[in-house]
Amino acid sequence: MDRLKDLQENGHHESGAQVTGIHPSDRQGSYIVESSPQGAPEVGTSTSRGWEKFWLEANEVADLLKQNNMSTDDLLQSLITPASSLARPPISSYHVGAVGLGASGRLYVGVNLEFARLPINNSVHAEQFLVANALHHGEQAITKIAVSAAPCGHCRQFYSELCCADSIRFFFGSKKQSYGLADILPQRFGPADLLSDPNTPLLLQPQHNSIELTSESQELVASRNEVPFLEATKAALRQAVHSYAPYSHCPSGLAIVTAAGAVYSGPYLESAAFNPSLGPLQAAVIDAVTDGIAYYTEVQEVVLVEIRDAHVQHAANVRIILEQIAPSALLTVLLVEKSDSP
């Protein structure tokens, strides 16, 4: 079976999985995603080739196009269904898949994530997932995106933040017609309405927030000579430095450490409309999911970096989410302050 057919027919090839619901785990207060077909033994969602499901390198994309004699538009649309099988929607049971092509030639996948027993505004939309996935890989622009259905207003607004907002093309389901953001969100409210400097770097462009740990946070870090914690601290601080927060000027970053010692991280990503903003915990969870984390209860520790006394802080919301998805995880909040050094 060729690679494309394998991806199309076996979105969870190794586990034969489809997300069908949620089941309580053995750990109090936690929920896991049941990823096996109805009636089959429960299995996790991780796979030995999990990374292949969430992004493909440019040469792999080129090989698929050549082997299957198809256009990039057709390729993106053909992979919507297998992408959607990777979604984790325990509340709605509605699977959304998004497949995008970066200017680098890489292919990125996005899926929707929902968190049981939490307000639904903590959910991650597939289109947001795709952007965070691309950002994690250093992508600087998305040229095309194919989605299960027309994006909701939340996602259309979020895509207004992209540096490539005026050039990206959208495909909905199997429809061959493409649309620009101006077509699906006319007269939109966006960065230009709030940013006084037209040269402010937008989402997917390099960001640099001049911040450093406070003396108290430095002392706390020095007191813990544990490699996973130190790696998570570095990752969370790095994500805060590169956080996209041009409206609040309150950058933040977060890293999670799993029981196996793996570290995943993500930045806070803002929207001019505020509500579509993506929190740092969600961004870090996206990083973990793309690498095949099976259960959120694998998270043992979380390190959050945010500005002292900022107007926008995430610690309270992170605690609420962790209480439900990873109740045993230890949360450490490291405060930072603006730095004079570039």
N, C-alpha and C positions, 0 to 999 in steps of 0.2 A: 504494500500500500504506500503510495507516495506521501510526502510530508503534508501537503495541503489536505488530501483526503483524510489523513489521520487526524489533523486538527479539526476538520469539519465534523467528522463522525464521532470522534472520541475526545471531546473537550476535557474529560477527566479519564484519559486512557488507562492509567495505571489502577485507578480505583473503581472505574465504571460508575462514577458518582453523578448524582444530580441533587441539588440542594432541595430538600423537601420539607424542612421544618426545624423545630428545635426540641431538644430533650434536656432535662436537668442532668448535670454531671454529678459525680460523686462528691464534689466540693460544694459546700453550702454557699448559696448566693451566686453561683456561676452558671452560665448557660453556654452550651456548645452548639455548634452548627451540625446538624445531622446531614451528612453529605452522601449517604448511600441511597440506592433505590428503595422504594417501599418494600418491606419484607426481607430485605437483605441485611446481613450483619452490619453493625455500625462500624464505619471506618472514618479516619481523619481525611481532611481535604488536602494534606500535603502530598506531593508526588516527587519521585526522584528526578523528574524533569520539569518541576514546577515553574522554573524561571522561563522556560520556553513558552509558557502560556501567556505571560504578561508583557513580553517584549521580544522582538527579533532584531538582530543586527542587520545593517543595510545589505550585506552580502547574502544573508539568508533570504531577505525579502526579494532581492534580485533573482536568486535561484528559483524561488517559488513562482515568480512571474514568468521566467523562462520555461520552466518545466511544465507549467500549466497553460502557457500561451494566453495570458489574460492581462488586462489592464490593472493598474493600481486601484482604480475605483471598484472594479469587480472583486479584486482580492479583499479589500476592506469590507465590502458588503458580505462576502461569502464567509467571513470569520465572525460576524456579529453573533450568530447563534452559539457557536462553541465558546465565545467570550462570555455570553450571558450565563452559561452553565457554571461559571466560576463565581457568580454573585452570591452574596450571603444576606438574603432578605427574610429573616425569621418573623417579621411583623406582617409585611404585605404579601409575601410569597410571590412577588412580582420581580422577575429577573430582567435586569437591564444590562446590555453589553454595549461597549463603545470601542471602536478600533480606529486608531489615528496614525497618520504618517507624518513623521517629523522631517524638517528640512535636511537633517542628516541622512535621511533614507531609512532610519530605524522605524519599526512599527511598534506601537504601544497599545495596550489593552486597558480598559477601565471597566469596573463593575460597581454595582451599588452595594453598600454595606449598611445594614441596620442593626441596632443594638437593643436586644430585648429588655423590657422593663425600664426603658429610658425614654424621655421625650423624643419625638420623632425628628425634631430639628437638630439632633445630634447625628443623624444619618449622613452618609457620604453618597453623593450622586455619582453615577458612572462617569459622567463627563468630567467631574472634579477629580475623581480617581485617576483618570487618564492624564490630566494636566500634572498632578503631583507625581505620577509615575514618570512622565517625561522629564520633569524637573529633577527628579532623583538621578536621572541619567545624563544630566547636563544638556538636554535639548534646548535649543534657542528659538525654535518656532515650530508650529504645527501647521501643515499645509492643508490636510484633509482629515475629516473625521466622519465615520459612519456609525450611526446609533440605531438601536432597536426601534425607536419611534422618535417623533419630533421632540427635541429637548423641552423641558419645562422652563418657565420664565426664570426660575432660580438659576439654572445653568446658562441660559442665554445671557443673563446679567453677569455671571461669573466670567464668561468668555470675553466680556467687554474689557476685562483687565489685561488680556493678552497683548503682547507687542505686535502680534500678527492678526489682531482682531479684524482688520479691514480686508485681509486677503484669504483667511481660512474659508474652506468650502465644506458644507454640511450635506450628508446623505442620510435619508431616513428609511430604514428598513431596506426593502428591495427596489425602491423607486430609483430610477436612473437619473432623475433631475437633481441637480445640486443647488444649494442656496448659500448666499453670503450672510453674514451676521446682520447686515443692514436689511436684508429681506425678511428675516425672522424676528428682528428686534428693531423696527424703524424708530427714528427719533429717540434713540436710546440715551439714557443717563449713564455717564461713565467717568473715567479719570479726568478728562478735560474739564468737567464741571466742578471739580474740587481741587485740582492741582494747579497752583499758580505758576509753577515752572514747567513749561512744555517739554523740557529735556529730562524730566524725571523718568528714570528707567521703569519700564512696565514689567508685568509678570512674564517670566521666562528670560528676561534680560538680567545681566549680573546685578546683584544687590550687595551693598556693603554698609552695614550699620556699625558705627564705631562705638563699641561697648566693651566693658571688661567686668569681671567678677568683682563684687564689693570685697572689702577686706574680710568681713565676716564670712562670706561665702568661700573665699580662698582658704581661710582657716579650717572651715568645715571639710573642704576637699582634702586638705593636707592631713587631716585627722583620720582619713579613711584610705588606707593603703591597699585597696582592693582593685585588681585589674579591671574587672567588668564595670565597676562603678566609675573608675577613672576614664575608661573608654567612653562610657555613656556621657560623662560630663563633657568631654571634648566634643563629642558628636552633637550634644544639645546646644553647646555654646556656638559651634560652627553653624548650626541651623539658625540660631538667633541672629548671627551676624549676616546671614544671607536671607533672612525673613523679608517678605514683601509686606510692609506695613506703612505705605506712604500717607495714609489718612490719619491714623492715630499716632504715628511715630512711636509705637509701642511694640517693637520686634520681640519675638519669642521663639524658642526652639525647644524640642522635647526629644528624649531618647528613651527607649525601653530595652530592658535586659531580660532575656528569657532564661529558663532553667538550664538550658544548654550553654548559656554564656554568649549567645548571639546578641548583637546590638543593632537596633533599628532606630531611625530617627526621622524627624520631619520638622519643617518650619511653619510658622503661622502665615497664612496667605489671606490678605484682605480684599474686600470688594468695596467699591465706591458706594454701593447700596447697603453696606454693612452686613445684613443678614446672610447673604450668600458666602461670607467669609469662611475659610476652612481652618479649623483649630489645629494646633500643633500635635495634639494627641491623635486626631484623625489622620493627619499626614504621616505620623510615625506608624500607625496601624497599617496604612496603605503600603508603606515600605516593607512591613513584616509579611503582609498577605502576598505581595508579589514574590516573596522568597519562600512561600509555602507554609507559613505558620498554620498549624492545624486548629489550635484552640487558644483563645485569648487568655485562658487560665495558665498558659505557659509563661506569661509575663510575671517576673519576680520583682523587678524594681523599675521605677520610672524616675527620670531626672528631668525636671522642668526648669528652664532658664527664662526669666522674665525681668523686666525693669522694676526696680524698687519704686513703690508709690505711683505706679503708672495708672493712667485712666483706664487702660484695658489690661486686665490680668486674667489668667486662665486657671490658676490653682484651684479655685473653688469648683469650677466645672469639671476639671480633671478628676478631682476627688470623687465627685458624684458618679462619673462614668466608671471609674475604676472599681468603685464599690459593687457595681453590678457585673462587670465583665472580667475583672481580675481582683477579687476581694482580698487576696493574700499579698498583693503587690505593695511594696514599700514606696512611698512617694517622697522624693527629696526636692525641695524648691530652692534653687540657687538664684539669688538676686544679682542683677548687674546694674551698672550705671554708665552714663555716657562717658566716652573716653575722648581725650584730646588728641590721642595718636590716631593717624589715619588707618 
